[in-house]
Amino acid sequence: MRRCKVHVLGASGSGTTTLARALANHWSAPHADADDYFWVPTDPPYVEKRPDADRLELMRDVFVPREAWVLSGSMVGWGEEIVDRCDAIVFLTLDPAERLRRLDAREVHRRGGKAFDKDAWTEFLEWARGYDDPAFDGRSRVLHEKWLADRHQPVLRLDSAATPEALLAEVLRWEP
């Protein structure tokens, strides 16, 4: 794959940020994560949503005008204007049990032994479990599949059970 504008998405814990960073590093291109624009920086994080218009303006100011970049995270329902500027989309899937195991390991690493809000963590895990439930009305596999069907860009689908290195190699071999 040539250096371009790529959107990497999938369920939380599927490795979207890891793959997007690796691709951006390989290309020496900027990496942006949707969460960094969706949420206002707070302590604790992820408690205050940034208004849609502010998110989009910030993205347009920070990275969109560049000739190449890699964007990770879901933009469904608010970021189509940015995704429309992408040349290609990479969609990651992963077995739900492995994905939840990864989320737990990531949280343990992030906390580094510090106290945390157990209620917030339980709420997040319930939300993350919903991704693979066809009846879930939040961000889900069904929602992502419908959204992807409406995209004009080519979509590469990968099982992110593979190593980050193998996933990067697959993306780099791809000719959309």
C-alpha positions in Angstrom: 0.0 0.0 0.0 1.3 3.4 -0.9 1.4 6.2 1.7 -2.1 7.8 1.9 -5.0 8.6 4.2 -6.2 5.5 6.0 -8.9 4.9 8.6 -8.5 1.9 10.9 -11.5 0.8 12.9 -12.9 -2.1 14.9 -14.2 -2.9 18.3 -12.6 -1.6 21.4 -9.7 -3.9 22.2 -9.3 -5.2 18.6 -5.9 -3.4 18.1 -7.0 -0.5 15.9 -4.7 2.0 17.7 -1.8 -0.4 17.7 -2.0 -1.1 14.0 -2.7 2.6 13.1 0.4 3.7 15.1 2.6 1.0 13.4 1.4 2.1 10.0 1.9 5.8 10.7 5.4 5.1 12.0 6.2 3.0 9.0 5.1 5.9 6.7 6.5 8.7 9.0 2.9 10.1 8.8 0.8 11.5 11.6 -1.4 9.2 13.6 -4.7 10.5 15.1 -7.0 8.6 17.4 -10.7 9.4 17.3 -10.9 9.3 21.2 -8.4 12.2 21.4 -10.9 14.4 19.5 -14.1 12.9 20.8 -13.3 13.4 24.5 -12.1 16.6 26.3 -8.8 15.8 28.1 -9.8 15.2 31.8 -8.6 13.4 34.8 -10.0 10.8 35.0 -10.2 10.5 31.2 -13.3 9.8 29.0 -15.9 11.7 31.1 -16.6 14.8 29.0 -17.5 14.7 25.3 -16.3 17.4 23.0 -19.1 18.8 20.8 -19.2 17.3 17.3 -18.4 20.7 15.5 -15.4 21.2 17.8 -14.1 17.7 17.1 -14.3 18.2 13.4 -12.7 21.6 13.5 -9.8 20.4 15.6 -9.2 17.5 13.2 -9.3 19.8 10.1 -6.8 22.0 11.9 -4.4 19.4 13.1 -4.1 16.7 10.5 -6.7 16.5 7.7 -4.9 18.9 5.3 -1.8 16.7 5.2 -1.1 14.4 2.3 -1.0 11.3 4.4 -2.2 10.2 7.8 -3.6 7.3 9.7 -6.8 7.6 11.8 -7.9 5.0 14.4 -11.2 4.6 16.1 -14.8 4.7 15.3 -16.2 7.9 13.6 -19.7 6.5 13.0 -22.4 9.1 13.4 -20.1 12.1 13.8 -17.0 11.9 11.6 -18.1 10.9 8.2 -16.8 14.3 6.8 -13.3 13.3 7.9 -13.6 9.6 6.8 -14.8 10.8 3.4 -11.3 12.2 2.9 -9.7 8.7 3.4 -8.3 6.7 0.6 -8.9 3.3 2.3 -10.3 1.7 5.4 -9.0 -1.2 7.4 -11.6 -3.0 9.5 -10.3 -5.2 12.4 -12.3 -8.1 13.9 -11.3 -10.3 16.9 -12.9 -13.1 18.9 -14.9 -11.4 21.7 -13.2 -13.4 24.5 -9.8 -12.4 23.3 -10.8 -8.8 22.8 -12.2 -8.5 26.4 -9.0 -10.2 27.7 -6.9 -7.5 25.8 -9.1 -4.7 27.3 -8.6 -6.0 30.8 -4.8 -6.3 30.3 -4.7 -2.8 28.8 -6.5 -1.4 31.8 -4.3 -3.1 34.3 -1.3 -1.7 32.4 -2.8 1.8 32.3 -3.6 1.8 36.0 -0.1 0.7 37.0 -1.3 -0.2 40.5 -3.3 3.0 41.0 -6.8 3.1 42.4 -9.5 3.3 39.8 -13.3 3.8 39.5 -14.6 0.2 39.5 -18.1 1.3 38.6 -16.8 3.2 35.5 -14.7 0.1 34.5 -17.7 -2.2 34.9 -19.9 0.1 32.8 -17.2 0.3 30.1 -16.9 -3.5 30.0 -20.6 -3.9 29.7 -20.5 -1.5 26.8 -17.6 -3.3 25.2 -19.3 -6.7 25.5 -22.3 -5.2 23.6 -20.3 -4.8 20.4 -20.9 -8.4 19.3 -24.5 -8.6 20.4 -26.7 -8.0 17.3 -29.4 -6.5 19.5 -27.1 -3.9 21.1 -28.1 -0.4 20.1 -24.7 1.2 20.8 -21.5 0.9 18.8 -21.6 -2.6 17.5 -20.4 -5.0 14.8 -23.8 -4.6 13.1 -23.5 -0.8 13.2 -20.0 -1.0 11.8 -21.0 -3.4 9.0 -23.9 -1.1 7.9 -21.6 1.9 8.0 -18.9 0.2 6.0 -21.5 -0.8 3.4 -22.1 2.9 2.7 -18.5 3.9 2.4 -17.0 4.6 -1.1 -13.5 3.5 -0.1 -12.0 0.1 -0.5 -12.1 -1.9 2.8 -9.5 -4.4 4.0 -10.8 -6.8 6.6 -8.4 -8.4 8.9 -8.6 -10.7 11.9 -6.5 -9.0 14.5 -5.6 -12.2 16.3 -2.5 -12.0 14.2 0.6 -10.2 15.6 0.8 -6.4 15.0 3.8 -7.1 12.7 1.7 -9.5 10.6 -1.2 -7.1 10.4 1.1 -4.3 9.3 2.6 -6.5 6.6 -0.9 -7.3 5.3 -1.8 -3.7 5.1 1.4 -2.8 3.3 0.9 -5.6 0.8 -2.7 -4.4 0.1 -3.3 -2.6 -3.2 -6.7 -0.9 -2.8 
